[in-house]
Amino acid sequence: MARSVIVTGGFGVLGQAVSEAFVAAGDTVCRIDFAQTAHTPIAGVLDIGGVDLTDAVATQAALDAVNAAHGGIDVLVNVAGGFSWETLEDGAIDTWLRMQSMNLVSNATITKLALPLLTQSEQGRIVNIGAGAAISAGMGMGAYAASKSGVHRLTEALAAELSGKTVTVNAVLPSIIDTPTNRADMPDAVFSTWVQPGAIAEVILFLASPAARAISGALIPVTRGG
């Protein structure tokens, strides 16, 4: 039976790969994104653009549209987020606030609002995107790593909160993802060691599957090139 899946940040490279993987598995997918339109359409997918996931009213309206179109929510994959590299000495405090908003508050907002529908699912799944860089932050990574560390703690706390319900909550922690933006930003890097978006999508599909029903609160590193 097809499940109703939401992928936030679904218009980006990783969100696109995750959405395509769920469609290939026979699921019904909605992509929600801050961008107005997707660069690459996916046949049969419901796209909702222009949504600020830190805005509870806009986020609730998007969830209502998904519920009306797909009859509930079974899986929520929180891909939406952002990245910034700057040192504390030369950077701005606004960057710390922006990273918290983009990576943590957006995640917490849609997850909280989606819980009433997710808990009605027989096998509800929440999969968050953490970061390997949040385990030990290097120079210039403070604001980003702090926000992604918050995603890790959110994952653990919510998994404990939902321990008596049908919903599991896990996070994948990728190392550098092989995207055009990252290649442009780091042209001298060895790209073959970077993680492919499709490989991350496969891990997410497993965590969303019945086979992962006994896993909740896990922070799973995804570091192989793939």
C-alpha positions as CSV (number, residue, x, y, z in Angstrom):
1,M,0.0,0.0,0.0
2,A,1.4,3.4,-1.0
3,R,2.4,5.6,1.9
4,S,2.0,9.4,2.1
5,V,5.5,10.9,2.2
6,I,6.5,14.5,2.8
7,V,10.0,15.6,1.8
8,T,10.9,19.1,3.0
9,G,13.6,20.9,1.0
10,G,12.4,18.6,-1.8
11,F,13.5,20.9,-4.6
12,G,17.2,20.7,-3.8
13,V,19.7,18.0,-4.9
14,L,19.3,15.8,-1.8
15,G,15.5,16.4,-1.6
16,Q,15.2,15.5,-5.3
17,A,17.0,12.2,-4.8
18,V,15.0,11.3,-1.7
19,S,11.7,12.1,-3.5
20,E,12.6,10.1,-6.5
21,A,13.5,7.1,-4.3
22,F,10.2,7.1,-2.6
23,V,8.3,7.5,-5.9
24,A,10.3,4.5,-7.2
25,A,9.2,2.5,-4.2
26,G,5.6,3.2,-5.0
27,D,4.9,5.8,-2.4
28,T,2.9,9.1,-2.8
29,V,5.1,12.1,-2.4
30,C,4.8,15.7,-1.6
31,R,7.7,18.1,-1.8
32,I,7.6,21.2,0.4
33,D,10.2,23.9,-0.2
34,F,11.0,27.6,0.4
35,A,11.7,28.0,-3.3
36,Q,8.7,28.8,-5.4
37,T,9.2,26.1,-8.0
38,A,11.2,23.0,-8.5
39,H,14.0,23.0,-11.2
40,T,13.3,19.3,-11.9
41,P,9.6,18.1,-11.8
42,I,8.8,14.6,-10.8
43,A,5.8,13.0,-12.4
44,G,2.9,12.4,-9.9
45,V,4.5,14.4,-7.1
46,L,2.6,17.2,-5.3
47,D,4.9,20.2,-5.1
48,I,4.2,23.0,-2.7
49,G,6.6,25.9,-3.0
50,G,7.1,29.2,-1.3
51,V,6.7,27.8,2.2
52,D,8.7,29.3,5.2
53,L,8.8,26.3,7.5
54,T,9.5,28.6,10.5
55,D,6.0,30.1,9.9
56,A,3.5,27.9,11.7
57,V,0.5,29.2,9.7
58,A,2.1,28.7,6.3
59,T,3.4,25.3,7.4
60,Q,0.0,24.2,8.7
61,A,-1.6,25.2,5.4
62,A,0.9,23.0,3.5
63,L,0.2,20.1,5.8
64,D,-3.6,20.6,5.3
65,A,-3.1,20.5,1.6
66,V,-1.1,17.2,1.8
67,N,-3.7,15.7,4.1
68,A,-6.5,16.6,1.7
69,A,-4.7,15.3,-1.4
70,H,-3.1,12.2,0.1
71,G,-5.3,11.2,3.0
72,G,-2.8,11.6,5.8
73,I,0.9,11.5,6.5
74,D,3.0,8.4,7.0
75,V,6.6,9.6,6.5
76,L,8.2,13.0,7.1
77,V,11.7,13.5,5.9
78,N,13.2,16.8,7.0
79,V,15.8,17.7,4.4
80,A,15.2,21.5,4.4
81,G,18.1,23.5,5.8
82,G,21.1,25.6,5.0
83,F,24.9,26.0,5.4
84,S,27.2,28.8,6.3
85,W,31.0,28.9,6.9
86,E,32.4,31.8,8.8
87,T,34.5,32.3,11.9
88,L,33.1,33.8,15.1
89,E,35.7,36.6,15.1
90,D,35.0,37.8,11.5
91,G,31.4,36.6,11.2
92,A,28.0,37.9,12.4
93,I,25.8,36.8,15.2
94,D,22.9,36.9,12.7
95,T,24.5,33.9,11.1
96,W,24.0,31.8,14.2
97,L,20.3,32.9,14.4
98,R,19.9,32.1,10.7
99,M,21.4,28.6,11.0
100,Q,19.2,27.9,14.0
101,S,16.1,29.1,12.1
102,M,16.9,27.2,8.8
103,N,18.1,23.9,10.3
104,L,16.4,23.5,13.7
105,V,13.4,25.7,14.0
106,S,12.1,24.7,10.6
107,N,12.4,21.1,11.5
108,A,10.8,21.4,14.9
109,T,7.9,23.5,13.5
110,I,6.8,21.1,10.7
111,T,7.4,18.0,12.9
112,K,5.3,19.4,15.7
113,L,2.4,20.3,13.4
114,A,2.6,17.0,11.5
115,L,2.5,14.8,14.7
116,P,-1.3,14.6,14.9
117,L,-1.3,13.0,11.5
118,L,1.9,10.9,11.8
119,T,0.6,9.3,15.1
120,Q,-2.5,8.2,13.2
121,S,-0.3,6.1,10.9
122,E,0.3,2.5,11.7
123,Q,4.0,2.9,11.0
124,G,4.8,6.6,11.1
125,R,8.3,7.6,10.4
126,I,10.3,10.8,10.9
127,V,13.8,11.0,9.4
128,N,15.9,14.1,10.0
129,I,19.1,15.2,8.3
130,G,21.8,15.9,10.8
131,A,25.5,16.3,10.0
132,G,28.7,14.5,10.6
133,A,30.3,18.0,11.1
134,A,28.1,18.5,14.2
135,I,29.9,15.7,16.0
136,S,33.1,17.7,16.2
137,A,33.0,21.2,14.6
138,G,36.0,22.6,12.7
139,M,37.0,26.2,12.2
140,G,34.2,28.2,10.7
141,M,31.6,25.5,11.3
142,G,30.4,26.7,14.7
143,A,27.0,28.2,13.7
144,Y,26.1,25.4,11.3
145,A,27.3,22.6,13.6
146,A,25.4,24.1,16.6
147,S,22.2,24.1,14.6
148,K,22.7,20.5,13.4
149,S,23.6,19.4,16.9
150,G,20.2,20.8,17.8
151,V,18.6,18.5,15.2
152,H,20.5,15.5,16.8
153,R,19.1,16.4,20.2
154,L,15.6,17.0,18.8
155,T,15.8,13.5,17.2
156,E,16.8,11.8,20.5
157,A,14.3,13.7,22.6
158,L,11.3,13.2,20.2
159,A,12.2,9.5,19.9
160,A,11.9,9.2,23.7
161,E,8.7,11.3,23.7
162,L,7.1,9.0,21.2
163,S,8.4,5.7,22.6
164,G,4.9,4.4,23.3
165,K,3.5,5.3,19.9
166,T,3.8,3.9,16.4
167,V,6.2,6.7,15.2
168,T,9.9,6.3,15.0
169,V,12.4,9.2,14.8
170,N,15.9,8.9,13.5
171,A,18.5,11.0,11.8
172,V,21.2,10.4,9.2
173,L,24.5,12.3,9.6
174,P,26.1,12.7,6.2
175,S,29.7,13.8,5.6
176,I,30.2,16.1,2.6
177,I,27.4,15.5,0.0
178,D,28.4,15.4,-3.7
179,T,26.4,18.4,-5.1
180,P,27.2,20.9,-7.8
181,T,27.3,23.7,-5.1
182,N,29.8,21.8,-3.0
183,R,32.0,21.0,-6.0
184,A,32.0,24.7,-6.9
185,D,32.8,25.7,-3.4
186,M,35.6,23.1,-3.0
187,P,37.0,22.6,-6.5
188,D,40.3,21.0,-5.2
189,A,38.6,18.3,-3.1
190,V,38.6,14.6,-3.9
191,F,35.0,14.2,-5.0
192,S,35.1,10.4,-5.1
193,T,35.1,10.4,-1.3
194,W,32.0,12.5,-1.0
195,V,28.6,10.9,-0.3
196,Q,26.2,10.5,-3.2
197,P,22.7,11.9,-2.7
198,G,21.2,8.6,-3.9
199,A,23.2,6.7,-1.2
200,I,21.7,8.9,1.5
201,A,18.3,8.4,0.0
202,E,18.7,4.6,0.3
203,V,19.5,4.9,4.0
204,I,16.4,7.1,4.5
205,L,14.2,4.6,2.7
206,F,15.4,1.9,5.0
207,L,14.7,4.0,8.1
208,A,11.2,4.6,6.7
209,S,10.6,0.9,6.0
210,P,8.9,-1.7,8.2
211,A,12.3,-3.4,8.6
212,A,13.4,-0.4,10.7
213,R,10.5,-0.5,13.0
214,A,12.7,-1.3,16.1
215,I,15.1,1.6,15.4
216,S,14.3,5.0,17.0
217,G,16.5,7.7,18.4
218,A,19.4,6.6,16.2
219,L,22.0,9.1,14.7
220,I,23.4,7.2,11.7
221,P,26.6,8.4,10.1
222,V,26.6,8.1,6.3
223,T,30.2,8.6,5.2
224,R,31.0,6.3,2.3
225,G,31.3,7.7,-1.2
226,G,28.7,5.4,-2.6
